[in-house]
Amino acid sequence: MEFGILFTSHPNPVAEPYPHRDVHARVTKQVVRADELGYDYAWVAEHHFSNEYGIMPDVFVYAGYLAALTKRIKIGTAVVTLPLANPLRVAENSAFVDILTGGRFVLGLGSGYRKYEFDAFGVDFEHRRDIQEEALPVLMELLHNKRIDHQGQYFSAKVDGAYELFPHSIQEPHPPIFLAASTERSLGVAGRYGFGTMMSSWTPFAELARQAKVYREALNDTPPQWRQNPARGHVDVARWVYVAETDAKAKRESEEGIMKNLAHFSSGHTSGYLGTVSKDVGASPRDYDALNKDILLHGSPASVVEKIETLRDTAGVDSVMLHYPPYYGQDKALASLELFATEVIPKFKAPAPKRKTA
């Protein structure tokens, strides 16, 4: 299995007061430490206009900055909100950042779930999936053939003749592409396009297993030209993670922060997001202990290992994307990341083959 960290650039108003400029130095320090600790991915999330979640207007700018500060970790977007973007710019920037990272870039896409972001940009929130589904073939045509002639309802694009998409990425035919998915529609799109899929941090284990099955069935419909995506068939699950020496300590240090974060997600800001990804959480938020049974990965290393084994065995999860709110403080967040790296990750990595001796 692989393990990444989802960085939402979410400010902690106590430590990073308005206008929250300090949040980016803190997140960057955590990304660099994740690289040193051997995590596979650093995922950065696009969000706009709110200090109650993420402050990250351009994930490509940040990914290019992180390229120079890291050595081996893959830098991914989780996600580029495709209905708010131009697919030509997404294709260009993906290839450019792949070069800057030396072939370590991963493109994660999604339709978005925060209405206020769409209202600000003047984009129809209710048609966001329609917009995304027009943009996706444009993006794939550009990545594969470097040219496009498209006149559609939401986009017009023409790059042909003596002109083509530049630059060309290092990874071929393009960087790995994932699609965030939680509905039957989006899971089907992910499978048909041959994308990897990223599943929600709030979805209970049993529902994750069902969604993974829907996605894998849709992979049968991937046309031959899109089966070369390095991420095809890959199920990545985001989970709220906090690891401490004991279950009791993990609860003591994380309960207040995670429940505060859930209160935000249960509000109107996420436009019914929780109701989409989880019937239980969205309708009636549960207490910490109930959430920690089949949603949170909180506890001792042994408890967290057991839960990840369940995800692997029931849903066929290929990688876990660690996520956590900013309220724990820098020291506790880094301590959790380090304990996870030293006590949890090795349980899921194949041991190196023994060297033969003469």
N, C-alpha and C positions, 0 to 999 in steps of 0.2 A: 504494500500500500504506500501511497504518497500522502504527505501532510503539508498543508499551506496555512497561511494566516490571512484573514480578511481584515484589511485596514480601512475603516470608514472615515477617518479624519474627523471623528466626532469629538467636539470640545467638552472638556470638563470645566464648567464655569468657575469652580472654586480655584483650581490651579491655573486655568487659562482664561482670565477674565476678558470681557468684551473689549475689543472686537476679535478676540480668540486667535491672534496671530501665532501664539506659542504652540498651538496644536500641531503644526507641521514639523517643528523641530522634534517634538516628542514622538510623533509617529515615525519620522525618519530614523530616529535612534532605535526604535523597535524593529524596523525593517532591517537595518544593518546588523542588529543582534540576531535576528532570525537567520540571516545569511551565515553568520558565524556558527550558529548552533546546528546548521545542517537541514533546516526546513527546505522543502522542495519548491514552494511557491510563496511569493508575496503578492497578494491580490489587493488592488487599490480600487476604490469605489467612487463613481461619479455621483455627486449630489450638489444641489443648488439652493441658495436663498434662505436656508434655515440654520440656526445654531442649535437646534434640538436633535440633529442627526449629523450628517456629514458636511464638511466644507471642502469640496474638491471639484472645482469647475472644469478641470481639464486633466483627465487621467493620462493622456499622452505626454503632456509636459512633465508631469510628475514621474512617469515611467522613464523618460529620458534622463531626468535628474538622478533617479535611483540607479540607472545603468552605470554611472561613473562611480558610485559609492559601494557597489556590491560586486561580488566575484563569481558566484556560482548559482545563486538562487534564481529561479525563473520568475519574471515579473509579469503579472497578468492583470487584466482589467475585469473587475467584477462589480459593476459591468459598465460598458459603454451603453448609454440609453439611446438605442438606435433611432427611435422616432424623433429624437431631438437633434439628430446628427445628419450630415450629408454622407451617404455611403461612399462617395468618391474620396472624401477626406479620411474616412475611416480606413479605407484600403491603403491610401498613401501613407498615413501615419503608422499603421500597423507594420508595413514593410520598413519604414524609416526607423522605428524603435527597435525592430528586430535586428537591424544592422548595428544600432548603437549599443545594444545589449550583447552583441556577438552571438545572436541566435537563441536568446533566452526569453523572447517575448511570447506571451499567450494572450489571445484575444477572447474576452468574454463579452457577450452581448445580451441585452435584455430589453423588454418593451417598456419598463418603468412601472411604478405603482404609486407615485406621489403626484396628485393632481395639481398642487400649487406650482410644481416645476413646469408642467405643461401650460398652465394658464399664463405663467410669466413669459414663456417663449411664443405664445400664441398658437400652440399646437393642440389639436382636438384630442383630448384625453380618451374619450370614448372610442376613438378609431385608432388608438395607438398600435394595436395588434395588426390592423389592416396596413398601416404605414410600414410597420416592421416587415411584414410579409411581402411588400413590394420592394423594400430596400434589400432584402436578403439575396435574391437572385442577381440584382445589380452588383452587389458586393462580390458574390462568388464568381460572376462572369469576369469582373475586373481582376480578381486574384488569380484566376486560371488563365485567362486569355489576354489580359493587359489592355483590352479595348472594350468599348461598350457603345451601343446606340439604343437608347431607351427613352421612350416617351410614355409616361404613365400618369396616373391620377395624382400622385404625390411627388414624383421626381421626374426630372428630365436630365438626361446625361448623354453626352456624345464625345467620345475620345476615339478617333480612328485615323485612317490614312497614315501620315508620317508621325503621328503622335500615339503614345501608349502610356500606361501607368508606370511611373518611376517614383521612387526606386524599387528594385526587386528585392524581396526579402532573402535572408540567408536560408531559412528553413523552406523546404520545398514540399508541395507546391505553394505552401503558405504557412504561417505560424499555426499552431493548434487553435481551433475555434470551438468555444463552448457557447451554449445558449442557456440562460436562466429559465427554468421551466417549473410550473406548479399546477398547470391546468391540462386537461386532456388535449386541448388545442396546441399549447406550446410544447408539450412533450412530443406530440406527433410531428410538429415542425422540426424539432431538434433531431428526431430520428430520420425523417425524410431527407434532411439536408446533410446528414452524416456528421452532425456536430456532437461533441461531448455535451453532457448536461450538468447543470448546477442546480441543486435542490435547496429548498429553504431551511433556514436555521430553526424555524418554529414548527416544522411538520413532525408529528409523532412517528415513531419507528415503523409501525405497521403500515401507515399511509405511505411512507417512503418506499417500502417494499412494493406496494401496489403501483406507485408511480414509476419505479424503476422497471417493472414488468411492462407497463404501457410503452415506455421509451424503447426498451429493447425490441419489442414487437414491431415498432415503427422503423427500426433500423433495416428491416427487410425491404423497405421501400426506397432506400437510398439509391439513386441512380449511379451507374458505374463511375461517372466522371467526378463524383463527390466522395468516393470511398477512400480517397487518399488522405483525408484529414487525419493527422496524427492523434487527434482527440476522439475520433469516432468510437462509440461504444463505451466511453469513459464516463462513469457516474461519480460526480463530486458532490459531497453533501456538506453544507455549512452547518456548524453546530456551535452553540454557546459553550465555551470551555473555561473551566477554572480548576486547576489542580493544586492541591496542598498535601501535606504529609498524611493527613487523615480526612475522613469524610466530614467529621465535625468541624475541623478547622476550615475546610473549604466552604462549608455552609456559613460559618461565622463571618468569613471574610468576603463572601460574594452575594449573600442573600439580599441585602439592601440594594446593592447596585443593580443586580439583574432584574429585580422586581420593579425598580424605578424605570428601567429600560423597557420592560414589558408594558408598563402603563402608557408610555409614549406610543408603542406599536398598537396598543388597543384603542387609541384615540382616533379621531377622524383624519389625522395627518396622512395615514397610509392608505386611505381610500378603499377600505375593505380588504386590504392585503391579507391580514390574518384570517379572515373569513374564507379567503380563497385557498390558502395553503393548509389550514387546519380548522376543521369544524369545532374542535374542542377549545383551542386557545382563543380563537377569534370571538366566539360567542360568550364564553364565560371563563375568564382567566382563572387559572388554578393557583394553588399555593406552591411554594418552593419545592416541597417534598414531592408533590404530585408531578410537577414539571420535571423533576430530576429523575423520574422513573423512565421516561421514554422520549424526552426532548433534550434536556440539558446533559452535557458531559461534565458534570461537576463532581469532585470527590477526590479520593486518594488515587495514586497511580493505578493500583489494582482495580479499583472500581471503574475507572475510566477505560482501562484496557478491556474489561469485561463488556462494557457498553459498545465499544468500537468493534469488538468481535461479533456482537449481535448485529450491528449494522452491516458488517462484511458478510456474515452468513445468511442473513435474511433478505437483504436488498442488493447484495453484490456490489457494495460500495468500493470503488477503486481508490478514492482519496477523500480526506476529511479537511475541511477548511475551518480552522479555528477562528472563533469570533468572540469578542467580549466588549462590554461597554467601557467607557473611559473612567468610570467612577471609582475603580479599585485603587487608582494611583499608580504611578510609574513603577515603583519598587515592587509592589505586589504583582502587577501585570508581568514584569520581566521575570520574577521568581516563578510564576506559573508557567511561562513559556519555557524556562530553563528546566523545570522539573518534568514537563511534558517531553521535552527533547531527550532528556537523559533516562527517564524511567518508563515512558510510554512508547515512543517511536521505535526503540530497538526491538520491542516485542513483535513488530510487524515488518521488520526488514530481514530479508534472507541473509544468513551469515555468509561471510566471504568464504570461498572454497579453500580448503587447507592446501598449503603448498607442499608439493612432493619433496621428499628429502632423498638424497642419494643413498 
